[in-house]
Amino acid sequence: MASSAEAPATAAAADSPAASPPTGSPPPAPAPAQVANIQVDAAHEHDDQTDDGFEDGLSSTASVTDSVLEYRKIHGRTFHNFKSDTEYWGPNDDKQNEHLDINHEMLLMAMDNRLHVAPISGTPQRVLDVGTGTGIWAIDFADQYPSAEVIGTDLSPIQPA
């Protein structure tokens, strides 16, 4: 049997702010953070007093120590010999290098022979390839942009000496 006392409680609950639909406009969104415009000093770009680690027209090579070439062998595959907290899951042997080169060709086919999707305006001058692997992308990029200085870096030096 329903009591008439329950009806006013239900009606009161319907009038509570939690049960009623919102009225008016929603609260304003917070203002976006102001981003300062950074002006680049054009005179600083070629300042002879600045040492950016690059010299015009100079190339360099660096030798690696023998310890870097001491790879770990696990289940017949070679891996980078980690002397620090650096970890990488993949092997660095010829079989893996062939897979990397095949993957590069597959991606070129999928991307209509484009080496990058980033918008590059003009002629790139300095390009850094992080995780170079076999170096095939860096070589192809340097062929496509002959005036660019392409630097490849990797944990494991797999290129022939």
Summary of the structure (lengths in Angstrom):
residues: 161
radius of gyration: 30.4
end to end distance: 93.6
largest distance: 96.3
contacts: 241
relative contact order: 0.09
helix: 26%
strand: 10%
